[in-house]
């Protein structure tokens, strides 16, 4: 509200009762004047443009931060789910000769209240060869019925069934990328070459065994799809000369977040020639890198909000300069420096609040519809955002967490309020006599 000298002021002065009306006007109108300054049409359109730019900058920064954090949460959740769909929550591993009393190990592990299921397995490495194509493979011997209880490989089968793995039939199931690289399909016979060979006068001769491809799976995790080959555990025991021993026992838990504590409990309970590990240790470097990247991305994108918020400083400084005569008149009417300061704090806070609300709504909508937005951008730009060979995923996931939304909104509001303090303080220090000298 702009005050001008006139009959109303002369009436107030002549009545000799200045303080009551001034106190009555200024206290409730500090908020009202700030709101009016925000809505008022200015002759100086540059100030209006800077105010709009500050508001949109805050909104854009918040929307970007919420969206990126949601995508990183989704990426972490999706990769974790796919890793645990093939890997184990906890693994009880033997040393070079494997576990000999693995049935007892399973019984002891099942007594733990956190354990849902267990499955023995045999691990080994070899070369798969078909015609001129040769690929290294991580071979896992399993019992299909037990494996379905601890992993999702049965659900991930693209062609064939995991139950096609029967002892003595020497069938093999390959990851989709491994099958594609070898150029094989269901029914194809290929050779598996293992380093556990025989000593002959000519030297060490590797063992070669023919297998029939009985299925192809796709876990959605490129590392496993391109290297993992499954066979029946009995066939793997023969192939890798383990006798009745197994490489270890895989354990599935009720709560994957308790894997570390359960592995410690099992390590203290079991008396084996081996060790106990869990998925957090097996993938510790990867998930730690993702967590650090997530935190750094939060800091970097929060700086975008900070830049937009501090752009508010220049906006309010120009507004204060533009409103020097109004400030001077309010001061002559008895407004305290604190009242003047509140007016411009209100104006800056409104810009921050509106920008925050727009950014939060836009960020939530974008995070919830990222599966629609990204394919549209890919179709328009003609390129793939995520290469599965690099990121293990072919689609951009999103997992919106409300804690991230509230944290982002609070940070934005605090930065916007902090940006109003200096211009508001400058406004409270305006000298009425100097401001009105040339008016």
VEXDREN-2710 file (C-alpha; in Angstrom, 1 decimal):
% VEXDREN-2710
k/r/px/py/pz
1/UNK/0.0/0.0/0.0
2/UNK/1.4/3.4/-1.0
3/UNK/0.7/6.3/1.4
4/UNK/0.4/9.9/0.0
5/UNK/0.1/13.2/1.9
6/UNK/-3.5/14.4/1.8
7/UNK/-6.7/15.3/3.8
8/UNK/-6.7/11.9/5.6
9/UNK/-3.2/12.6/7.0
10/UNK/-4.1/16.2/7.9
11/UNK/-7.2/15.0/9.7
12/UNK/-5.2/12.5/11.7
13/UNK/-2.6/15.1/12.6
14/UNK/-5.2/17.7/13.6
15/UNK/-6.9/15.3/15.9
16/UNK/-3.8/15.1/18.0
17/UNK/-4.2/11.3/18.2
18/UNK/-1.5/9.9/15.9
19/UNK/-0.2/6.7/17.7
20/UNK/-3.5/4.7/18.0
21/UNK/-4.4/4.8/14.3
22/UNK/-0.8/4.2/13.3
23/UNK/-0.4/1.3/15.6
24/UNK/-3.8/0.0/14.4
25/UNK/-2.8/0.3/10.8
26/UNK/0.8/-0.9/10.8
27/UNK/0.6/-4.1/12.9
28/UNK/-2.0/-5.9/10.8
29/UNK/-1.0/-4.3/7.5
30/UNK/2.7/-5.4/7.5
31/UNK/1.5/-8.7/6.1
32/UNK/-1.1/-7.0/3.8
33/UNK/1.4/-4.5/2.4
34/UNK/3.9/-7.4/1.6
35/UNK/1.1/-9.3/-0.2
36/UNK/0.1/-6.2/-2.1
37/UNK/3.7/-5.5/-3.2
38/UNK/3.9/-9.0/-4.5
39/UNK/0.7/-8.7/-6.5
40/UNK/1.1/-5.1/-7.7
41/UNK/1.8/-4.3/-11.3
42/UNK/5.0/-2.4/-11.5
43/UNK/6.0/0.2/-14.0
44/UNK/9.5/-1.3/-13.9
45/UNK/8.8/-4.6/-15.7
46/UNK/12.4/-5.7/-15.2
47/UNK/11.8/-6.1/-11.5
48/UNK/8.7/-8.2/-12.2
49/UNK/10.7/-10.4/-14.6
50/UNK/13.4/-11.0/-12.0
51/UNK/10.8/-11.9/-9.4
52/UNK/9.2/-14.4/-11.8
53/UNK/12.7/-15.8/-12.7
54/UNK/13.5/-16.3/-9.0
55/UNK/10.2/-18.1/-8.5
56/UNK/10.6/-20.3/-11.5
57/UNK/14.3/-21.0/-10.6
58/UNK/13.3/-22.2/-7.2
59/UNK/10.5/-24.4/-8.7
60/UNK/12.9/-25.8/-11.3
61/UNK/15.5/-26.6/-8.8
62/UNK/13.1/-28.4/-6.5
63/UNK/11.4/-30.3/-9.3
64/UNK/14.9/-31.4/-10.6
65/UNK/16.0/-32.5/-7.1
66/UNK/12.9/-34.5/-6.3
67/UNK/12.9/-36.2/-9.7
68/UNK/16.6/-37.1/-9.6
69/UNK/16.4/-38.4/-6.0
70/UNK/13.4/-40.5/-7.0
71/UNK/15.2/-41.9/-10.0
72/UNK/18.3/-42.7/-7.9
73/UNK/16.1/-44.4/-5.3
74/UNK/14.4/-46.4/-8.0
75/UNK/17.7/-47.3/-9.6
76/UNK/19.1/-48.5/-6.2
77/UNK/15.9/-50.4/-5.4
78/UNK/15.7/-52.0/-8.9
79/UNK/19.3/-53.1/-9.1
80/UNK/19.1/-54.4/-5.5
81/UNK/16.0/-56.5/-6.3
82/UNK/17.5/-57.9/-9.5
83/UNK/20.8/-58.7/-7.7
84/UNK/19.0/-60.5/-4.9
85/UNK/16.8/-62.3/-7.4
86/UNK/19.8/-64.2/-8.6
87/UNK/22.2/-63.8/-5.7
88/UNK/21.6/-65.0/-2.1
89/UNK/20.8/-63.0/1.0
90/UNK/23.3/-65.0/2.9
91/UNK/25.8/-67.6/1.7
92/UNK/27.5/-70.3/3.8
93/UNK/30.6/-71.1/1.8
94/UNK/33.1/-73.9/2.1
95/UNK/36.8/-73.6/1.1
96/UNK/38.4/-75.3/-1.8
97/UNK/37.0/-78.7/-1.1
98/UNK/33.5/-77.4/-0.3
99/UNK/31.1/-78.3/2.5
100/UNK/30.9/-82.0/3.4
101/UNK/28.2/-81.8/6.1
102/UNK/25.9/-79.4/4.2
103/UNK/22.7/-81.2/5.2
104/UNK/23.5/-80.4/8.9
105/UNK/24.4/-76.8/7.9
106/UNK/20.9/-76.5/6.3
107/UNK/19.2/-77.8/9.4
108/UNK/21.1/-75.4/11.7
109/UNK/20.5/-72.5/9.4
110/UNK/16.7/-73.2/9.3
111/UNK/16.5/-72.9/13.1
112/UNK/17.2/-69.2/12.8
113/UNK/13.9/-67.4/13.0
114/UNK/14.9/-65.0/10.2
115/UNK/15.7/-67.8/7.7
116/UNK/12.9/-68.6/5.2
117/UNK/14.6/-71.2/3.0
118/UNK/18.0/-72.7/2.1
119/UNK/19.4/-74.3/-1.0
120/UNK/22.8/-76.1/-1.6
121/UNK/24.8/-75.2/-4.7
122/UNK/28.0/-75.8/-6.6
123/UNK/30.0/-73.0/-8.1
124/UNK/32.6/-73.3/-10.8
125/UNK/34.0/-71.6/-13.9
126/UNK/34.4/-72.8/-17.4
127/UNK/34.3/-72.1/-21.1
128/UNK/31.2/-72.6/-23.2
129/UNK/31.9/-73.4/-26.9
130/UNK/29.5/-73.6/-29.8
131/UNK/31.0/-73.8/-33.3
132/UNK/33.5/-70.9/-33.4
133/UNK/31.9/-69.0/-30.5
134/UNK/33.6/-69.3/-27.1
135/UNK/32.5/-67.5/-23.9
136/UNK/33.6/-67.7/-20.3
137/UNK/30.8/-68.7/-17.9
138/UNK/30.1/-68.8/-14.2
139/UNK/28.6/-72.3/-13.7
140/UNK/26.2/-72.9/-10.8
141/UNK/24.9/-76.3/-10.0
142/UNK/21.5/-76.3/-8.3
143/UNK/18.6/-78.4/-7.2
144/UNK/15.6/-76.8/-9.1
145/UNK/13.0/-77.3/-6.3
146/UNK/15.3/-75.8/-3.6
147/UNK/16.6/-73.0/-5.9
148/UNK/13.0/-71.7/-6.5
149/UNK/12.6/-71.2/-2.8
150/UNK/15.6/-68.9/-2.4
151/UNK/15.8/-67.1/-5.8
152/UNK/13.5/-65.9/-8.7
153/UNK/15.2/-67.7/-11.5
154/UNK/12.1/-69.8/-12.1
155/UNK/10.1/-66.6/-12.7
156/UNK/12.8/-65.2/-14.9
157/UNK/12.7/-68.1/-17.5
158/UNK/12.1/-66.8/-21.0
159/UNK/12.2/-70.2/-22.7
160/UNK/11.9/-73.6/-21.1
161/UNK/11.5/-74.5/-17.4
162/UNK/14.0/-74.6/-14.6
163/UNK/12.7/-78.1/-13.8
164/UNK/14.3/-79.3/-17.0
165/UNK/17.5/-79.7/-15.1
166/UNK/17.6/-83.4/-14.1
167/UNK/20.5/-85.3/-12.7
168/UNK/22.4/-87.3/-15.3
169/UNK/20.8/-85.6/-18.3
170/UNK/23.4/-82.9/-18.6
171/UNK/21.1/-80.1/-19.5
172/UNK/22.1/-76.5/-19.1
173/UNK/20.2/-73.2/-18.8
174/UNK/21.9/-70.0/-20.0
175/UNK/21.4/-66.3/-19.4
176/UNK/19.8/-64.5/-22.3
177/UNK/22.9/-62.4/-23.2
178/UNK/25.2/-65.5/-22.9
179/UNK/22.9/-67.5/-25.2
180/UNK/22.8/-64.6/-27.7
181/UNK/26.6/-64.3/-27.7
182/UNK/27.0/-68.0/-28.3
183/UNK/24.3/-68.1/-30.9
184/UNK/22.4/-71.0/-29.3
185/UNK/18.8/-71.7/-28.5
186/UNK/16.8/-74.4/-26.7
187/UNK/17.9/-77.9/-28.0
188/UNK/21.3/-76.8/-29.1
189/UNK/24.3/-78.9/-28.0
190/UNK/27.4/-77.1/-26.8
191/UNK/30.6/-78.0/-25.0
192/UNK/31.6/-77.0/-21.5
193/UNK/35.4/-76.9/-20.9
194/UNK/36.5/-76.9/-17.2
195/UNK/39.9/-76.4/-15.8
196/UNK/39.6/-79.5/-13.6
197/UNK/41.4/-81.7/-16.1
198/UNK/43.4/-84.9/-16.2
199/UNK/47.2/-85.2/-16.2
200/UNK/48.6/-87.0/-19.2
201/UNK/52.1/-87.5/-20.6
202/UNK/51.3/-84.5/-22.9
203/UNK/50.4/-82.3/-19.9
204/UNK/47.2/-81.2/-18.3
205/UNK/44.2/-81.9/-20.5
206/UNK/41.0/-79.9/-19.6
207/UNK/37.7/-81.8/-19.2
208/UNK/35.2/-81.3/-22.0
209/UNK/31.6/-82.3/-21.6
210/UNK/28.7/-81.9/-24.0
211/UNK/25.5/-80.2/-22.6
212/UNK/22.1/-79.6/-24.2
213/UNK/20.5/-76.1/-23.8
214/UNK/17.2/-76.7/-22.1
215/UNK/16.2/-73.1/-21.2
216/UNK/17.1/-69.4/-21.3
217/UNK/16.5/-66.9/-18.5
218/UNK/16.6/-63.2/-18.3
219/UNK/17.1/-61.6/-14.8
220/UNK/17.3/-58.1/-16.1
221/UNK/20.8/-57.8/-14.7
222/UNK/23.3/-57.8/-17.5
223/UNK/26.2/-59.2/-15.4
224/UNK/24.3/-62.4/-14.6
225/UNK/22.5/-62.6/-18.0
226/UNK/25.8/-62.5/-19.8
227/UNK/27.9/-64.9/-17.6
228/UNK/25.6/-67.3/-15.6
229/UNK/24.9/-70.9/-16.6
230/UNK/22.8/-73.3/-14.6
231/UNK/22.9/-77.1/-14.4
232/UNK/21.8/-79.7/-11.9
233/UNK/23.8/-80.0/-8.8
234/UNK/24.6/-83.7/-9.3
235/UNK/26.0/-83.0/-12.7
236/UNK/28.1/-80.1/-11.3
237/UNK/29.5/-82.3/-8.5
238/UNK/30.7/-84.8/-11.1
239/UNK/32.0/-82.1/-13.5
240/UNK/34.0/-80.3/-10.8
241/UNK/34.9/-83.5/-8.9
242/UNK/33.5/-82.6/-5.5
243/UNK/32.0/-86.0/-4.7
244/UNK/29.1/-85.4/-2.3
245/UNK/30.3/-82.0/-1.2
246/UNK/28.9/-78.7/-2.3
247/UNK/30.4/-75.3/-2.7
248/UNK/28.0/-73.8/-0.1
249/UNK/24.4/-73.2/1.0
250/UNK/22.3/-70.2/-0.1
251/UNK/20.0/-68.7/2.5
252/UNK/16.9/-66.6/2.0
253/UNK/15.8/-64.2/4.8
254/UNK/12.5/-62.6/5.8
255/UNK/14.1/-59.2/5.9
256/UNK/17.0/-58.5/3.6
257/UNK/18.2/-55.6/5.7
258/UNK/19.0/-58.0/8.5
259/UNK/21.4/-60.0/6.4
260/UNK/24.5/-58.7/8.1
261/UNK/23.3/-59.5/11.6
262/UNK/22.0/-62.9/10.6
263/UNK/25.3/-63.8/8.9
264/UNK/27.1/-63.0/12.1
265/UNK/24.7/-65.2/14.1
266/UNK/25.2/-68.1/11.7
267/UNK/28.9/-67.6/11.8
268/UNK/28.9/-67.9/15.5
269/UNK/26.6/-70.9/15.5
270/UNK/28.0/-73.0/12.7
271/UNK/31.2/-75.1/13.2
272/UNK/32.4/-75.5/9.6
273/UNK/35.5/-75.3/7.6
274/UNK/34.4/-72.2/5.8
275/UNK/32.8/-68.8/6.2
276/UNK/29.5/-66.9/6.1
277/UNK/29.0/-63.9/3.9
278/UNK/25.9/-61.8/2.9
279/UNK/24.8/-59.7/0.0
280/UNK/25.9/-56.4/1.6
281/UNK/29.5/-57.7/1.6
282/UNK/29.4/-59.2/-1.8
283/UNK/28.1/-55.9/-3.3
284/UNK/29.4/-53.5/-0.7
285/UNK/31.5/-51.4/-3.1
286/UNK/28.7/-51.0/-5.6
287/UNK/26.0/-49.9/-3.2
288/UNK/28.4/-47.7/-1.3
289/UNK/29.3/-45.9/-4.5
290/UNK/25.5/-45.5/-5.3
291/UNK/24.9/-44.0/-1.9
292/UNK/27.8/-41.6/-2.1
293/UNK/26.7/-40.6/-5.6
294/UNK/23.1/-40.0/-4.3
295/UNK/24.4/-37.7/-1.5
296/UNK/26.6/-35.7/-3.8
297/UNK/23.8/-35.4/-6.4
298/UNK/21.6/-34.0/-3.6
299/UNK/24.2/-31.4/-2.7
300/UNK/24.8/-30.4/-6.3
301/UNK/21.1/-30.0/-7.1
302/UNK/20.5/-28.2/-3.8
303/UNK/22.9/-25.6/-5.0
304/UNK/20.5/-24.9/-7.9
305/UNK/17.9/-24.1/-5.4
306/UNK/20.4/-21.9/-3.5
307/UNK/21.3/-20.0/-6.6
308/UNK/17.6/-19.4/-7.4
309/UNK/17.0/-18.4/-3.7
310/UNK/19.8/-16.0/-3.6
311/UNK/18.6/-14.5/-6.9
312/UNK/15.8/-13.4/-4.7
313/UNK/18.3/-11.1/-3.0
314/UNK/18.7/-9.0/-6.1
315/UNK/15.0/-8.9/-6.7
316/UNK/14.2/-7.6/-3.2
317/UNK/17.1/-5.1/-3.3
318/UNK/15.6/-3.6/-6.5
319/UNK/12.2/-3.6/-4.9
320/UNK/13.5/-1.8/-1.9
321/UNK/15.2/0.8/-4.1
322/UNK/12.0/1.2/-6.0
323/UNK/9.9/1.6/-2.9
324/UNK/12.1/4.1/-1.0
325/UNK/9.4/6.8/-1.0
326/UNK/6.8/4.4/0.3
327/UNK/9.2/3.3/3.0
328/UNK/9.9/6.9/4.0
329/UNK/6.2/7.7/4.3
330/UNK/5.6/4.6/6.5
331/UNK/8.5/5.6/8.7
332/UNK/7.1/9.2/9.1
333/UNK/3.8/7.7/10.1
334/UNK/5.6/5.9/12.9
335/UNK/6.4/2.5/11.4
336/UNK/9.3/0.9/13.2
337/UNK/12.3/-0.6/11.4
338/UNK/11.0/-4.1/12.4
339/UNK/7.7/-3.4/10.7
340/UNK/9.4/-2.3/7.5
341/UNK/11.6/-5.4/7.6
342/UNK/8.6/-7.7/8.0
343/UNK/6.9/-6.2/4.9
344/UNK/9.8/-7.3/2.6
345/UNK/10.4/-10.6/4.4
346/UNK/6.7/-11.4/3.7
347/UNK/7.2/-10.4/0.0
348/UNK/10.3/-12.6/-0.4
349/UNK/8.7/-15.5/1.6
350/UNK/5.7/-15.5/-0.7
351/UNK/7.9/-15.8/-3.8
352/UNK/9.7/-18.7/-2.0
353/UNK/6.5/-20.4/-0.9
354/UNK/4.9/-20.2/-4.4
355/UNK/8.1/-21.4/-6.1
356/UNK/8.4/-24.2/-3.6
357/UNK/4.8/-25.4/-4.1
358/UNK/5.1/-25.3/-7.9
359/UNK/8.4/-27.2/-7.7
360/UNK/7.1/-29.8/-5.3
361/UNK/4.0/-30.5/-7.4
362/UNK/6.0/-30.6/-10.6
363/UNK/8.6/-32.9/-9.1
364/UNK/6.1/-35.3/-7.7
365/UNK/4.2/-35.5/-11.0
366/UNK/7.4/-36.0/-13.0
367/UNK/8.8/-38.6/-10.6
368/UNK/5.5/-40.6/-10.7
369/UNK/5.3/-40.4/-14.5
370/UNK/9.0/-40.9/-15.4
371/UNK/8.1/-44.2/-17.1
372/UNK/6.0/-42.1/-19.6
373/UNK/8.2/-39.1/-19.9
374/UNK/11.5/-40.8/-20.6
375/UNK/10.2/-43.0/-23.5
376/UNK/8.7/-39.9/-25.0
377/UNK/12.0/-38.1/-24.8
378/UNK/13.8/-41.2/-26.3
379/UNK/11.4/-41.4/-29.2
380/UNK/11.8/-37.7/-29.9
381/UNK/15.5/-37.6/-29.5
382/UNK/16.2/-40.9/-31.2
383/UNK/18.6/-42.4/-28.6
384/UNK/18.4/-44.7/-25.5
385/UNK/18.9/-43.0/-22.1
386/UNK/20.0/-46.2/-20.4
387/UNK/22.2/-48.7/-22.1
388/UNK/21.8/-52.1/-20.3
389/UNK/25.4/-53.0/-21.0
390/UNK/26.5/-50.0/-18.8
391/UNK/23.7/-49.6/-16.3
392/UNK/22.3/-53.1/-16.0
393/UNK/18.8/-51.7/-16.6
394/UNK/17.0/-50.8/-19.8
395/UNK/14.3/-48.6/-18.3
396/UNK/14.6/-45.6/-15.9
397/UNK/13.0/-46.6/-12.6
398/UNK/11.6/-44.2/-10.0
399/UNK/10.9/-44.6/-6.3
400/UNK/9.4/-41.4/-4.8
401/UNK/10.1/-41.1/-1.1
402/UNK/8.2/-38.5/0.9
403/UNK/11.2/-37.9/3.2
404/UNK/13.1/-36.5/0.2
405/UNK/10.2/-34.3/-0.8
406/UNK/9.8/-32.8/2.7
407/UNK/13.6/-32.3/3.1
408/UNK/13.8/-30.6/-0.3
409/UNK/10.8/-28.3/0.4
410/UNK/12.1/-27.3/3.9
411/UNK/15.6/-26.5/2.5
412/UNK/14.1/-24.4/-0.3
413/UNK/11.9/-22.4/2.2
414/UNK/14.8/-21.9/4.6
415/UNK/17.0/-20.6/1.8
416/UNK/14.3/-18.3/0.5
417/UNK/13.7/-16.9/4.0
418/UNK/17.5/-16.4/4.5
419/UNK/17.7/-14.6/1.1
420/UNK/15.1/-12.0/2.3
421/UNK/17.0/-10.9/5.4
422/UNK/19.6/-8.6/3.9
423/UNK/17.3/-6.7/1.6
424/UNK/14.7/-6.4/4.4
425/UNK/17.4/-5.1/6.8
426/UNK/18.4/-2.6/4.1
427/UNK/14.8/-1.4/3.8
428/UNK/14.6/-0.9/7.6
429/UNK/17.6/1.4/7.5
430/UNK/16.2/3.8/4.9
431/UNK/16.5/7.4/6.0
432/UNK/13.0/9.1/5.4
433/UNK/14.6/12.5/4.9
434/UNK/17.0/11.3/2.3
435/UNK/14.3/9.2/0.5
436/UNK/11.9/12.1/0.3
437/UNK/14.4/14.8/-0.6
438/UNK/13.8/14.6/-4.4
439/UNK/10.1/13.5/-4.3
END
